[in-house]
């Protein structure tokens, strides 16, 4: 009788564990877009573009959605940077950083909010984000105000996937990546090894496949203290790029959300000068 009671309790415990596991798995699947695209409140932050000497534009994406864009012009630019931000950011939080980028690097800056972020309507998903990125890239490439110097996509974290897409579509001479990943699949599987996320995740962002089509110059930053996108996934993406002119800037103790290190601020101007001079 005692053994039968132990078996019954073991079965109940096993059943409870299965229910918990299935429930957690279901939550990961159901709330995938919520986890991946935690957009800040559209009312939070500083939205006065003129405060940063920026001009507002609206670019039409593939399905007619109007993408909100800030344009910052430099008097003597080395390049035009198209900046794609991370999944927890929006233009309202980036004004001063983008203005500093413009002034320190002597560049024009085009920055935008993905679908579902800031003033851009709709909902974020892999297709909409990449469509918006290409729309902004194409618009920039067609504007004489911005296309008289090299156009260089730059992406941070999730924005790295968007930047890779722009670089391929525009055949960009240069690409700058900041703590981005080989794929969301790799990162999700690393964070949740107990779940079969490689089979279930829908927004896959397979940058590692896309970058195999890019042969321009590449400058990529990553830190060895990054616990959001571990260094190995940035290096995996870098290794997949067939460019013969690429630099991987690995910075000790740099975390995923840390400010840009001095090494990065110093490396970009030389990178852009090479592009402008055709080297």
TAQUI-V404001 format. One record per helix or strand of 2 or more residues. SS is the DSSP state (H for helix, E for strand). FROM is the first residue (numbers start at 1). LEN is the number of residues. If there is no record, write none. Layout:
# TAQUI-V404001
SS;FROM;LEN
SS;FROM;LEN
This chain:
# TAQUI-V404001
H;2;29
H;32;5
H;49;4
E;54;7
E;66;7
E;79;6
H;91;3
H;95;11
E;108;5
H;126;16
E;150;7
H;158;13
E;174;5
H;184;8
H;197;4
H;207;7
E;217;7
H;231;10
E;246;6
H;262;15
